[in-house]
Amino acid sequence: MSANELETRMRSNLARTAAEFPHAEQARQRLLSRDYHPRIANRPLTVAVAAATAVAAVVLASGLGLSGVLGGAGPASAHHGGSGELTAFTLVSNANGTTTLTLDTDQFGNATALREALAQHGIPAVVTIGSFCRSNSEPPDNGAIQIGSGSGPGETTLVINPAALPAGTELSFGYFQRNAQLEETIIYDNAYSCTSGPHGF
Amino acid sequence: MKWLADAASKRQFDRFAADTADMLLRTGYLMTGNAKDAEDLVQETFLRVARRWHRVRSMEHPAGYARRVLINQVLHDADRRSRHSAELAGDGSAIDAADDNAARALREVEDLAEFRSVLEELPTRQRTVLVLRYWADLPVAEVADILGCSQATVTSTASRAAARLAASLSRSEFHPAEPSGRPLMKGST
């Protein structure tokens, strides 16, 4: 089979396989009717952290390499903490005054390190693990947080513009280990409360 | 839902979900070979995108972001999913040779079953590359970005996956595999 034939066959077979999704419209309607709430799944929906070890290792290695190349990330870069624990995030200053935060959601676990690193980049933040802090009404975003293109599985990439943060506000990051998820928002620094569930639960 | 704070955001997300559900379901199906798992993946994907909707909606390609979220879940879940790899294997039905047309049609079905079986047996990253490259039709550079690897790695991964598929597909062809002499994947398109 020539390369062209193989490519054609692959495209064809993938399209046919995708088309064979059983009762696709019913599945679609079920999804749209659930209002995007977590469902009682027929399998665990939470990310299998342990199963991601190999991938996470690759990602983490990439992150470490990146911070080494960029250098300027200083103490905010991914590094080994004092206990040997991997903090698993990088902060990189961009020329336009923004800072790119890349966080490995499988490896993260040091809230203090992230908060201090953000502060060094001029970004005030509350960082919590197992809880999430927010104000009753979220302050205007003004482009202070944008989702970055991301660089791989298990990573959250955010581009933060501290200059766009309204006066009297700061960022709030809440990390939930059980589903390896990071929540972020903007809060009024003197009016917020913290709950043990992610945003929306 | 708290993270879709106002009615306009909710409507906007509803429209986004309606527009992307089918694509995401089929991507999930190709990635897992299982319709229920695909549905669960899309449900979780919508949940994660909704939480960040006020930021995702300003991205250039929100659908691409949602696909990335889905793919990342699959990659994370790879080890667990591999235990279910034989779920869509062919059923071994016999070909009714009395009718040439029927036999040909049935052989095509078996080819597809063989293809699905081999696709499921591929390592998750190889399967991801094939699905994104040859079904979603993404350029090499975008696949590399999603997987967090170099374009060269995407190309070599695709070549390895293609070689396995070729071996499988060739077994059901009338003529054996022949070396092509050119790389399967060209550069970014």
Interface residues (C-beta under 8 A of the other chain):
Chain A: M1 S2 A3 N4 L6 E7 R9 M10 R11 N13 L14 A15 R16 T17 A18 A19 E20 F21 P22 H23 A24 A27 R28 R30 L31 L32 R34 D35 Y36 H37 P38 R39 A41 N42 R43 L45 V47 A48 V49 A50 A51 A52 A54 V55 V58 V59 S62 D106 E138 D141 I145 Q146 I147 S149 G150 S151 G152 P153 G154 E155 A180 Q181 E183 P198 H199 G200
Chain B: M1 K2 W3 L4 A5 F13 D14 A17 A18 A21 D22 L25 R26 T27 Y29 L30 A35 K36 D37 A38 E39 D40 V42 Q43 E44 F46 L47 R48 A50 R51 R52 H54 R55 V56 S58 M59 Y65 R68 I71 N72 Q73 L75 H76 D77 A78 D79 R80 D111 L112 F115 R116 L119 L130 V131 Y134 W135 D145 I146 L147 G148 C149 A162 L165 A166 L169 S170 E173 H175 A177 E178 S180 R182 P183 L184
